[in-house]
Amino acid sequence: MFNTKSKNLHFAHFDIAGFSYWEECMVINQLKIGDEVQLVREENNKFDPYAVAIMFDGYKLGYIPRTNNEQFCALMDQGHSNIFEARIQRITPDSHMEHQVSVIVYLKKA
């Protein structure tokens, strides 16, 4: 059943891609479930034209996986970046580096 009391709607959830290549070691011990992260469009990314970075407190954690990023990119490129609320959903430091942190993204209700 759909929860109409929730202020936001679930849009996507995923593990952070490239987590082991960026600044995870600087912040892994600071992250908590529920922490808000920012989604930042990287239009000039030479590896992925649909790249959307995930930032926390000024640190790049990685990216939205390529399997999910085209939807985000399309909305962000049309000026709808403010409709997303992204939060840390899971932290498993003993997992493989690419599966240590997952994010859940909500669409904010108007």
Phi and psi in radians as a Rosetta constraint file:
Dihedral C 1 N 2 CA 2 C 2 CIRCULARHARMONIC -1.308 0.35
Dihedral N 2 CA 2 C 2 N 3 CIRCULARHARMONIC 2.276 0.35
Dihedral C 2 N 3 CA 3 C 3 CIRCULARHARMONIC -1.535 0.35
Dihedral N 3 CA 3 C 3 N 4 CIRCULARHARMONIC 1.854 0.35
Dihedral C 3 N 4 CA 4 C 4 CIRCULARHARMONIC -1.423 0.35
Dihedral N 4 CA 4 C 4 N 5 CIRCULARHARMONIC -0.173 0.35
Dihedral C 4 N 5 CA 5 C 5 CIRCULARHARMONIC -1.411 0.35
Dihedral N 5 CA 5 C 5 N 6 CIRCULARHARMONIC -0.371 0.35
Dihedral C 5 N 6 CA 6 C 6 CIRCULARHARMONIC -1.149 0.35
Dihedral N 6 CA 6 C 6 N 7 CIRCULARHARMONIC 2.447 0.35
Dihedral C 6 N 7 CA 7 C 7 CIRCULARHARMONIC -1.409 0.35
Dihedral N 7 CA 7 C 7 N 8 CIRCULARHARMONIC -0.282 0.35
Dihedral C 7 N 8 CA 8 C 8 CIRCULARHARMONIC -2.268 0.35
Dihedral N 8 CA 8 C 8 N 9 CIRCULARHARMONIC 2.774 0.35
Dihedral C 8 N 9 CA 9 C 9 CIRCULARHARMONIC -1.960 0.35
Dihedral N 9 CA 9 C 9 N 10 CIRCULARHARMONIC 2.364 0.35
Dihedral C 9 N 10 CA 10 C 10 CIRCULARHARMONIC -1.071 0.35
Dihedral N 10 CA 10 C 10 N 11 CIRCULARHARMONIC 2.309 0.35
Dihedral C 10 N 11 CA 11 C 11 CIRCULARHARMONIC -2.009 0.35
Dihedral N 11 CA 11 C 11 N 12 CIRCULARHARMONIC -0.772 0.35
Dihedral C 11 N 12 CA 12 C 12 CIRCULARHARMONIC -2.872 0.35
Dihedral N 12 CA 12 C 12 N 13 CIRCULARHARMONIC 2.803 0.35
Dihedral C 12 N 13 CA 13 C 13 CIRCULARHARMONIC -2.587 0.35
Dihedral N 13 CA 13 C 13 N 14 CIRCULARHARMONIC 2.589 0.35
Dihedral C 13 N 14 CA 14 C 14 CIRCULARHARMONIC -2.947 0.35
Dihedral N 14 CA 14 C 14 N 15 CIRCULARHARMONIC 2.817 0.35
Dihedral C 14 N 15 CA 15 C 15 CIRCULARHARMONIC -1.383 0.35
Dihedral N 15 CA 15 C 15 N 16 CIRCULARHARMONIC 2.561 0.35
Dihedral C 15 N 16 CA 16 C 16 CIRCULARHARMONIC -1.227 0.35
Dihedral N 16 CA 16 C 16 N 17 CIRCULARHARMONIC 2.169 0.35
Dihedral C 16 N 17 CA 17 C 17 CIRCULARHARMONIC -1.412 0.35
Dihedral N 17 CA 17 C 17 N 18 CIRCULARHARMONIC 2.432 0.35
Dihedral C 17 N 18 CA 18 C 18 CIRCULARHARMONIC 1.299 0.35
Dihedral N 18 CA 18 C 18 N 19 CIRCULARHARMONIC 0.284 0.35
Dihedral C 18 N 19 CA 19 C 19 CIRCULARHARMONIC -0.960 0.35
Dihedral N 19 CA 19 C 19 N 20 CIRCULARHARMONIC -0.650 0.35
Dihedral C 19 N 20 CA 20 C 20 CIRCULARHARMONIC -1.331 0.35
Dihedral N 20 CA 20 C 20 N 21 CIRCULARHARMONIC -0.179 0.35
Dihedral C 20 N 21 CA 21 C 21 CIRCULARHARMONIC -1.699 0.35
Dihedral N 21 CA 21 C 21 N 22 CIRCULARHARMONIC -0.203 0.35
Dihedral C 21 N 22 CA 22 C 22 CIRCULARHARMONIC -1.928 0.35
Dihedral N 22 CA 22 C 22 N 23 CIRCULARHARMONIC -2.370 0.35
Dihedral C 22 N 23 CA 23 C 23 CIRCULARHARMONIC -1.810 0.35
Dihedral N 23 CA 23 C 23 N 24 CIRCULARHARMONIC 0.555 0.35
Dihedral C 23 N 24 CA 24 C 24 CIRCULARHARMONIC -1.065 0.35
Dihedral N 24 CA 24 C 24 N 25 CIRCULARHARMONIC -0.644 0.35
Dihedral C 24 N 25 CA 25 C 25 CIRCULARHARMONIC -1.154 0.35
Dihedral N 25 CA 25 C 25 N 26 CIRCULARHARMONIC -0.394 0.35
Dihedral C 25 N 26 CA 26 C 26 CIRCULARHARMONIC -1.335 0.35
Dihedral N 26 CA 26 C 26 N 27 CIRCULARHARMONIC -0.431 0.35
Dihedral C 26 N 27 CA 27 C 27 CIRCULARHARMONIC -2.258 0.35
Dihedral N 27 CA 27 C 27 N 28 CIRCULARHARMONIC -0.095 0.35
Dihedral C 27 N 28 CA 28 C 28 CIRCULARHARMONIC -0.947 0.35
Dihedral N 28 CA 28 C 28 N 29 CIRCULARHARMONIC -0.641 0.35
Dihedral C 28 N 29 CA 29 C 29 CIRCULARHARMONIC -1.390 0.35
Dihedral N 29 CA 29 C 29 N 30 CIRCULARHARMONIC -0.201 0.35
Dihedral C 29 N 30 CA 30 C 30 CIRCULARHARMONIC -1.593 0.35
Dihedral N 30 CA 30 C 30 N 31 CIRCULARHARMONIC -0.407 0.35
Dihedral C 30 N 31 CA 31 C 31 CIRCULARHARMONIC -1.224 0.35
Dihedral N 31 CA 31 C 31 N 32 CIRCULARHARMONIC 2.441 0.35
Dihedral C 31 N 32 CA 32 C 32 CIRCULARHARMONIC -2.311 0.35
Dihedral N 32 CA 32 C 32 N 33 CIRCULARHARMONIC 2.616 0.35
Dihedral C 32 N 33 CA 33 C 33 CIRCULARHARMONIC -1.028 0.35
Dihedral N 33 CA 33 C 33 N 34 CIRCULARHARMONIC 2.295 0.35
Dihedral C 33 N 34 CA 34 C 34 CIRCULARHARMONIC 1.715 0.35
Dihedral N 34 CA 34 C 34 N 35 CIRCULARHARMONIC -0.239 0.35
Dihedral C 34 N 35 CA 35 C 35 CIRCULARHARMONIC -1.053 0.35
Dihedral N 35 CA 35 C 35 N 36 CIRCULARHARMONIC 2.419 0.35
Dihedral C 35 N 36 CA 36 C 36 CIRCULARHARMONIC -1.416 0.35
Dihedral N 36 CA 36 C 36 N 37 CIRCULARHARMONIC 2.427 0.35
Dihedral C 36 N 37 CA 37 C 37 CIRCULARHARMONIC -2.124 0.35
Dihedral N 37 CA 37 C 37 N 38 CIRCULARHARMONIC 2.761 0.35
Dihedral C 37 N 38 CA 38 C 38 CIRCULARHARMONIC -1.834 0.35
Dihedral N 38 CA 38 C 38 N 39 CIRCULARHARMONIC 2.501 0.35
Dihedral C 38 N 39 CA 39 C 39 CIRCULARHARMONIC -1.790 0.35
Dihedral N 39 CA 39 C 39 N 40 CIRCULARHARMONIC 2.162 0.35
Dihedral C 39 N 40 CA 40 C 40 CIRCULARHARMONIC -2.203 0.35
Dihedral N 40 CA 40 C 40 N 41 CIRCULARHARMONIC 2.086 0.35
Dihedral C 40 N 41 CA 41 C 41 CIRCULARHARMONIC -1.226 0.35
Dihedral N 41 CA 41 C 41 N 42 CIRCULARHARMONIC 2.289 0.35
Dihedral C 41 N 42 CA 42 C 42 CIRCULARHARMONIC -1.984 0.35
Dihedral N 42 CA 42 C 42 N 43 CIRCULARHARMONIC 1.453 0.35
Dihedral C 42 N 43 CA 43 C 43 CIRCULARHARMONIC -1.080 0.35
Dihedral N 43 CA 43 C 43 N 44 CIRCULARHARMONIC -0.540 0.35
Dihedral C 43 N 44 CA 44 C 44 CIRCULARHARMONIC -1.779 0.35
Dihedral N 44 CA 44 C 44 N 45 CIRCULARHARMONIC 0.400 0.35
Dihedral C 44 N 45 CA 45 C 45 CIRCULARHARMONIC -1.195 0.35
Dihedral N 45 CA 45 C 45 N 46 CIRCULARHARMONIC 2.123 0.35
Dihedral C 45 N 46 CA 46 C 46 CIRCULARHARMONIC -1.323 0.35
Dihedral N 46 CA 46 C 46 N 47 CIRCULARHARMONIC -0.215 0.35
Dihedral C 46 N 47 CA 47 C 47 CIRCULARHARMONIC -1.718 0.35
Dihedral N 47 CA 47 C 47 N 48 CIRCULARHARMONIC -0.423 0.35
Dihedral C 47 N 48 CA 48 C 48 CIRCULARHARMONIC -2.641 0.35
Dihedral N 48 CA 48 C 48 N 49 CIRCULARHARMONIC 1.950 0.35
Dihedral C 48 N 49 CA 49 C 49 CIRCULARHARMONIC -1.172 0.35
Dihedral N 49 CA 49 C 49 N 50 CIRCULARHARMONIC -0.225 0.35
Dihedral C 49 N 50 CA 50 C 50 CIRCULARHARMONIC -1.890 0.35
Dihedral N 50 CA 50 C 50 N 51 CIRCULARHARMONIC 0.382 0.35
Dihedral C 50 N 51 CA 51 C 51 CIRCULARHARMONIC -1.129 0.35
Dihedral N 51 CA 51 C 51 N 52 CIRCULARHARMONIC 2.328 0.35
Dihedral C 51 N 52 CA 52 C 52 CIRCULARHARMONIC -2.288 0.35
Dihedral N 52 CA 52 C 52 N 53 CIRCULARHARMONIC 1.986 0.35
Dihedral C 52 N 53 CA 53 C 53 CIRCULARHARMONIC -1.402 0.35
Dihedral N 53 CA 53 C 53 N 54 CIRCULARHARMONIC 2.693 0.35
Dihedral C 53 N 54 CA 54 C 54 CIRCULARHARMONIC -1.992 0.35
Dihedral N 54 CA 54 C 54 N 55 CIRCULARHARMONIC 2.113 0.35
Dihedral C 54 N 55 CA 55 C 55 CIRCULARHARMONIC -2.040 0.35
Dihedral N 55 CA 55 C 55 N 56 CIRCULARHARMONIC 2.576 0.35
Dihedral C 55 N 56 CA 56 C 56 CIRCULARHARMONIC -2.451 0.35
Dihedral N 56 CA 56 C 56 N 57 CIRCULARHARMONIC 2.066 0.35
Dihedral C 56 N 57 CA 57 C 57 CIRCULARHARMONIC 0.927 0.35
Dihedral N 57 CA 57 C 57 N 58 CIRCULARHARMONIC 0.677 0.35
Dihedral C 57 N 58 CA 58 C 58 CIRCULARHARMONIC 1.509 0.35
Dihedral N 58 CA 58 C 58 N 59 CIRCULARHARMONIC -0.064 0.35
Dihedral C 58 N 59 CA 59 C 59 CIRCULARHARMONIC -1.800 0.35
Dihedral N 59 CA 59 C 59 N 60 CIRCULARHARMONIC 2.426 0.35
Dihedral C 59 N 60 CA 60 C 60 CIRCULARHARMONIC -1.468 0.35
Dihedral N 60 CA 60 C 60 N 61 CIRCULARHARMONIC 2.124 0.35
Dihedral C 60 N 61 CA 61 C 61 CIRCULARHARMONIC -1.556 0.35
Dihedral N 61 CA 61 C 61 N 62 CIRCULARHARMONIC -0.472 0.35
Dihedral C 61 N 62 CA 62 C 62 CIRCULARHARMONIC 2.649 0.35
Dihedral N 62 CA 62 C 62 N 63 CIRCULARHARMONIC -2.514 0.35
Dihedral C 62 N 63 CA 63 C 63 CIRCULARHARMONIC -2.406 0.35
Dihedral N 63 CA 63 C 63 N 64 CIRCULARHARMONIC 2.807 0.35
Dihedral C 63 N 64 CA 64 C 64 CIRCULARHARMONIC -1.175 0.35
Dihedral N 64 CA 64 C 64 N 65 CIRCULARHARMONIC 2.334 0.35
Dihedral C 64 N 65 CA 65 C 65 CIRCULARHARMONIC -1.020 0.35
Dihedral N 65 CA 65 C 65 N 66 CIRCULARHARMONIC 2.622 0.35
Dihedral C 65 N 66 CA 66 C 66 CIRCULARHARMONIC -1.019 0.35
Dihedral N 66 CA 66 C 66 N 67 CIRCULARHARMONIC -0.495 0.35
Dihedral C 66 N 67 CA 67 C 67 CIRCULARHARMONIC -1.194 0.35
Dihedral N 67 CA 67 C 67 N 68 CIRCULARHARMONIC -0.279 0.35
Dihedral C 67 N 68 CA 68 C 68 CIRCULARHARMONIC -2.034 0.35
Dihedral N 68 CA 68 C 68 N 69 CIRCULARHARMONIC -0.285 0.35
Dihedral C 68 N 69 CA 69 C 69 CIRCULARHARMONIC -1.359 0.35
Dihedral N 69 CA 69 C 69 N 70 CIRCULARHARMONIC -0.338 0.35
Dihedral C 69 N 70 CA 70 C 70 CIRCULARHARMONIC -1.129 0.35
Dihedral N 70 CA 70 C 70 N 71 CIRCULARHARMONIC -0.659 0.35
Dihedral C 70 N 71 CA 71 C 71 CIRCULARHARMONIC -1.104 0.35
Dihedral N 71 CA 71 C 71 N 72 CIRCULARHARMONIC -0.795 0.35
Dihedral C 71 N 72 CA 72 C 72 CIRCULARHARMONIC -1.088 0.35
Dihedral N 72 CA 72 C 72 N 73 CIRCULARHARMONIC -0.811 0.35
Dihedral C 72 N 73 CA 73 C 73 CIRCULARHARMONIC -1.006 0.35
Dihedral N 73 CA 73 C 73 N 74 CIRCULARHARMONIC -0.808 0.35
Dihedral C 73 N 74 CA 74 C 74 CIRCULARHARMONIC -1.041 0.35
Dihedral N 74 CA 74 C 74 N 75 CIRCULARHARMONIC -0.788 0.35
Dihedral C 74 N 75 CA 75 C 75 CIRCULARHARMONIC -1.197 0.35
Dihedral N 75 CA 75 C 75 N 76 CIRCULARHARMONIC -0.748 0.35
Dihedral C 75 N 76 CA 76 C 76 CIRCULARHARMONIC -1.147 0.35
Dihedral N 76 CA 76 C 76 N 77 CIRCULARHARMONIC -0.700 0.35
Dihedral C 76 N 77 CA 77 C 77 CIRCULARHARMONIC -1.179 0.35
Dihedral N 77 CA 77 C 77 N 78 CIRCULARHARMONIC -0.349 0.35
Dihedral C 77 N 78 CA 78 C 78 CIRCULARHARMONIC -1.624 0.35
Dihedral N 78 CA 78 C 78 N 79 CIRCULARHARMONIC 0.164 0.35
Dihedral C 78 N 79 CA 79 C 79 CIRCULARHARMONIC 1.558 0.35
Dihedral N 79 CA 79 C 79 N 80 CIRCULARHARMONIC 0.323 0.35
Dihedral C 79 N 80 CA 80 C 80 CIRCULARHARMONIC -1.877 0.35
Dihedral N 80 CA 80 C 80 N 81 CIRCULARHARMONIC 0.524 0.35
Dihedral C 80 N 81 CA 81 C 81 CIRCULARHARMONIC -1.044 0.35
Dihedral N 81 CA 81 C 81 N 82 CIRCULARHARMONIC -0.512 0.35
Dihedral C 81 N 82 CA 82 C 82 CIRCULARHARMONIC -1.361 0.35
Dihedral N 82 CA 82 C 82 N 83 CIRCULARHARMONIC 0.000 0.35
Dihedral C 82 N 83 CA 83 C 83 CIRCULARHARMONIC -1.503 0.35
Dihedral N 83 CA 83 C 83 N 84 CIRCULARHARMONIC -0.145 0.35
Dihedral C 83 N 84 CA 84 C 84 CIRCULARHARMONIC -1.727 0.35
Dihedral N 84 CA 84 C 84 N 85 CIRCULARHARMONIC 2.483 0.35
Dihedral C 84 N 85 CA 85 C 85 CIRCULARHARMONIC -2.223 0.35
Dihedral N 85 CA 85 C 85 N 86 CIRCULARHARMONIC 2.051 0.35
Dihedral C 85 N 86 CA 86 C 86 CIRCULARHARMONIC -2.008 0.35
Dihedral N 86 CA 86 C 86 N 87 CIRCULARHARMONIC 2.374 0.35
Dihedral C 86 N 87 CA 87 C 87 CIRCULARHARMONIC -2.424 0.35
Dihedral N 87 CA 87 C 87 N 88 CIRCULARHARMONIC 2.679 0.35
Dihedral C 87 N 88 CA 88 C 88 CIRCULARHARMONIC -1.163 0.35
Dihedral N 88 CA 88 C 88 N 89 CIRCULARHARMONIC 2.221 0.35
Dihedral C 88 N 89 CA 89 C 89 CIRCULARHARMONIC -1.833 0.35
Dihedral N 89 CA 89 C 89 N 90 CIRCULARHARMONIC -0.609 0.35
Dihedral C 89 N 90 CA 90 C 90 CIRCULARHARMONIC -2.617 0.35
Dihedral N 90 CA 90 C 90 N 91 CIRCULARHARMONIC 2.455 0.35
Dihedral C 90 N 91 CA 91 C 91 CIRCULARHARMONIC -2.297 0.35
Dihedral N 91 CA 91 C 91 N 92 CIRCULARHARMONIC 2.077 0.35
Dihedral C 91 N 92 CA 92 C 92 CIRCULARHARMONIC -2.313 0.35
Dihedral N 92 CA 92 C 92 N 93 CIRCULARHARMONIC 1.469 0.35
Dihedral C 92 N 93 CA 93 C 93 CIRCULARHARMONIC -1.081 0.35
Dihedral N 93 CA 93 C 93 N 94 CIRCULARHARMONIC -0.330 0.35
Dihedral C 93 N 94 CA 94 C 94 CIRCULARHARMONIC -1.522 0.35
Dihedral N 94 CA 94 C 94 N 95 CIRCULARHARMONIC -0.083 0.35
Dihedral C 94 N 95 CA 95 C 95 CIRCULARHARMONIC -1.398 0.35
Dihedral N 95 CA 95 C 95 N 96 CIRCULARHARMONIC 2.977 0.35
Dihedral C 95 N 96 CA 96 C 96 CIRCULARHARMONIC -0.948 0.35
Dihedral N 96 CA 96 C 96 N 97 CIRCULARHARMONIC 2.537 0.35
Dihedral C 96 N 97 CA 97 C 97 CIRCULARHARMONIC -0.887 0.35
Dihedral N 97 CA 97 C 97 N 98 CIRCULARHARMONIC -0.642 0.35
Dihedral C 97 N 98 CA 98 C 98 CIRCULARHARMONIC -1.387 0.35
Dihedral N 98 CA 98 C 98 N 99 CIRCULARHARMONIC -0.034 0.35
Dihedral C 98 N 99 CA 99 C 99 CIRCULARHARMONIC -2.212 0.35
Dihedral N 99 CA 99 C 99 N 100 CIRCULARHARMONIC 0.341 0.35
Dihedral C 99 N 100 CA 100 C 100 CIRCULARHARMONIC -1.365 0.35
Dihedral N 100 CA 100 C 100 N 101 CIRCULARHARMONIC -0.573 0.35
Dihedral C 100 N 101 CA 101 C 101 CIRCULARHARMONIC -2.307 0.35
Dihedral N 101 CA 101 C 101 N 102 CIRCULARHARMONIC 2.276 0.35
Dihedral C 101 N 102 CA 102 C 102 CIRCULARHARMONIC -2.072 0.35
Dihedral N 102 CA 102 C 102 N 103 CIRCULARHARMONIC 2.715 0.35
Dihedral C 102 N 103 CA 103 C 103 CIRCULARHARMONIC -2.151 0.35
Dihedral N 103 CA 103 C 103 N 104 CIRCULARHARMONIC 2.521 0.35
Dihedral C 103 N 104 CA 104 C 104 CIRCULARHARMONIC -2.019 0.35
Dihedral N 104 CA 104 C 104 N 105 CIRCULARHARMONIC 2.410 0.35
Dihedral C 104 N 105 CA 105 C 105 CIRCULARHARMONIC -2.090 0.35
Dihedral N 105 CA 105 C 105 N 106 CIRCULARHARMONIC 2.292 0.35
Dihedral C 105 N 106 CA 106 C 106 CIRCULARHARMONIC -1.940 0.35
Dihedral N 106 CA 106 C 106 N 107 CIRCULARHARMONIC 2.665 0.35
Dihedral C 106 N 107 CA 107 C 107 CIRCULARHARMONIC -1.635 0.35
Dihedral N 107 CA 107 C 107 N 108 CIRCULARHARMONIC 2.210 0.35
Dihedral C 107 N 108 CA 108 C 108 CIRCULARHARMONIC -1.264 0.35
Dihedral N 108 CA 108 C 108 N 109 CIRCULARHARMONIC 2.405 0.35
Dihedral C 108 N 109 CA 109 C 109 CIRCULARHARMONIC -1.295 0.35
Dihedral N 109 CA 109 C 109 N 110 CIRCULARHARMONIC 2.512 0.35
